[in-house]
Amino acid sequence: MAMGGLGISLAGFAGLFSALHPTATEDEPEIYRWRIRQIVTSAFQLAFLGFGVVVLYEITEDVGVTARVISFLAAAMWVISAVVYGRPGPAWPNETDRKAARIASLVWAAIMAGNVVAGTEPYLMVVMLILLLGPSLTFIRAVVDATREPRADS
């Protein structure tokens, strides 16, 4: 349930970030929209799965089944997000970074999918932490970019 709460909190921070960010360059609004969309979507996925663990366990009363199902859903959502948010466009000005992020996302999804076989509670905790990684890192990157001093040559 804690992960579900963290997901909701991250979605709220995205709204706060949206309200406080001034736009400066032509490409920045598109990058900014992409980041907010990615943070909110990932955070709600985390919330859905975090609360889903409790519901599914109450239904099945089996830790292994719960861990397998939630891990499968997490891996599937991670792959879908990698495809949707990894498309070329203004949000990815550097093609090398885009490809590296996509490959990293698929590796993380494969790690999550490992718990479909293992079905253990500690591995499920690792899966939930990986899910928290996505919106957290995007939020940190957005804050760093928003607080960066403008360069003299721009």
Disulfide bonds with the S-S distance in Angstrom:
none
